[in-house]
Amino acid sequence: MLQSALSLIFKRLPAQSVKAHCDGPCGVYDPSSARIAAEAVLSMTKKLQAMEPPSSNNPADWVTYNNTFSRYVAVKEEQAQETKKELLILWTDYFKPEHLASFPDLHETFWKAAKLCSACKVNVDLAKAEELMQVVQKIHHMFWTSKGRSDAWVTAS
């Protein structure tokens, strides 16, 4: 009965589902999640390039190879999209017109980073994954410089 009543209410008052960082005045931004996601893209790219197809015609070996390959690709693409999402939040919500005085290449840097995320999703290109890490590092530096803090860039081993 309760479910029927709720169903009627939701049909009459539909609400659009939305997702966002917060778009409020929380002021909580950090490029570390973009860095971690970009590191995962780089890691998966390296793993994919290091994979060797089975030398046998054993179906079980091929199933294992194909499963591992597809999992690495899925993670790489998911993390490239996550990198792009996190960078776009910084670009559109954190950085303001006044930051352009300090970082005149801010828009071009973010645009390039977004394009690199897309390139990393559709290719297994180590050079693009490494370039993405470099651009994310540059954005990391811009962010922490804009906050007047040192930017401790830590890379994964």
C-alpha positions in Angstrom: 0.0 0.0 0.0 2.8 2.4 0.9 4.6 1.6 -2.3 1.4 2.3 -4.3 1.0 5.7 -2.6 4.6 6.6 -3.2 4.4 5.5 -6.8 1.4 7.8 -7.4 3.2 10.7 -5.8 6.3 10.1 -7.9 4.2 9.9 -11.1 2.6 13.3 -10.3 5.8 15.0 -9.1 8.6 13.6 -11.1 12.1 14.8 -10.2 15.0 14.8 -12.6 17.9 12.8 -11.3 21.2 14.9 -11.3 24.8 14.4 -10.3 27.3 17.0 -9.4 30.4 17.7 -7.3 28.4 20.1 -5.3 28.2 23.4 -7.2 27.9 25.0 -3.9 30.2 27.1 -1.8 32.0 24.2 -0.2 35.3 25.2 -1.9 36.6 21.6 -1.6 38.7 20.9 -4.7 41.8 18.9 -5.1 43.5 17.6 -8.3 44.7 14.4 -6.5 41.7 12.3 -7.8 42.5 13.3 -11.4 46.2 12.3 -10.8 45.3 8.9 -9.3 43.0 8.2 -12.2 45.6 9.3 -14.8 48.2 7.1 -13.0 45.7 4.2 -13.5 45.4 5.0 -17.2 49.2 4.9 -17.5 49.5 1.7 -15.5 46.8 -0.1 -17.6 48.4 1.1 -20.8 51.8 -0.3 -19.7 50.2 -3.6 -18.7 48.3 -3.8 -22.0 51.5 -3.2 -24.0 53.4 -5.8 -22.0 50.8 -8.5 -22.6 51.9 -11.4 -24.7 49.3 -13.5 -26.5 49.4 -17.2 -25.7 51.7 -19.2 -27.8 49.4 -22.2 -27.7 46.0 -22.9 -29.2 44.7 -24.0 -25.8 41.3 -22.3 -25.5 41.7 -21.9 -21.7 44.9 -19.8 -22.3 43.1 -17.6 -24.8 40.1 -17.2 -22.5 42.4 -16.0 -19.7 44.3 -13.7 -22.1 41.1 -12.2 -23.5 39.6 -11.8 -20.1 42.7 -10.0 -18.7 43.1 -7.9 -21.9 39.4 -6.8 -21.8 39.6 -6.0 -18.0 42.7 -3.8 -18.5 41.0 -2.0 -21.4 37.8 -1.5 -19.3 39.8 -0.1 -16.4 41.9 2.1 -18.7 38.8 3.6 -20.3 36.9 4.0 -17.0 39.9 5.8 -15.4 40.4 8.0 -18.5 36.8 9.1 -18.2 37.2 9.6 -14.4 40.3 11.8 -15.1 38.3 13.9 -17.6 35.4 14.3 -15.1 37.7 15.4 -12.3 39.6 17.8 -14.5 36.4 19.3 -15.9 35.2 19.9 -12.3 38.4 21.9 -11.6 38.3 23.7 -14.9 34.6 24.8 -14.7 34.0 25.1 -11.0 37.3 26.0 -9.3 39.3 28.1 -11.8 37.9 31.6 -12.3 38.7 34.4 -14.9 41.1 35.9 -12.4 43.3 32.8 -12.6 44.0 33.6 -16.3 46.4 36.4 -15.2 48.6 33.8 -13.5 48.0 31.0 -16.0 47.4 32.4 -19.4 47.5 28.9 -20.9 44.9 27.6 -18.4 42.2 27.0 -21.0 44.5 25.4 -23.6 46.0 23.2 -20.9 42.6 21.9 -19.7 41.4 21.5 -23.3 44.5 19.5 -24.2 44.1 17.3 -21.0 40.4 16.5 -22.0 41.5 15.6 -25.5 44.3 13.4 -24.1 41.8 11.6 -21.8 39.7 10.8 -24.9 42.8 9.6 -26.8 43.7 7.4 -23.9 40.3 5.9 -23.9 40.3 4.9 -27.6 43.9 3.9 -28.0 46.6 1.9 -26.2 49.3 4.6 -26.6 52.0 4.9 -24.0 53.1 8.3 -25.3 49.6 9.7 -24.9 49.2 8.2 -21.4 52.6 9.7 -20.4 51.6 13.0 -21.9 48.3 12.9 -20.0 50.3 12.5 -16.8 52.5 15.5 -17.7 49.5 17.7 -18.3 47.8 16.5 -15.1 51.0 17.4 -13.3 50.9 20.9 -14.8 47.3 21.3 -13.7 48.2 20.1 -10.3 50.9 22.7 -10.1 48.5 25.4 -11.3 45.9 24.5 -8.7 48.3 24.5 -5.7 50.0 27.6 -6.9 46.6 29.4 -7.1 46.0 28.4 -3.5 49.4 29.8 -2.5 50.7 26.4 -1.3 53.6 24.1 -2.3 52.6 21.4 -4.7 54.0 18.1 -3.5 53.8 16.0 -6.6 54.0 12.4 -5.7 54.1 9.7 -8.3 53.3 6.0 -7.8 56.0 3.5 -8.1 
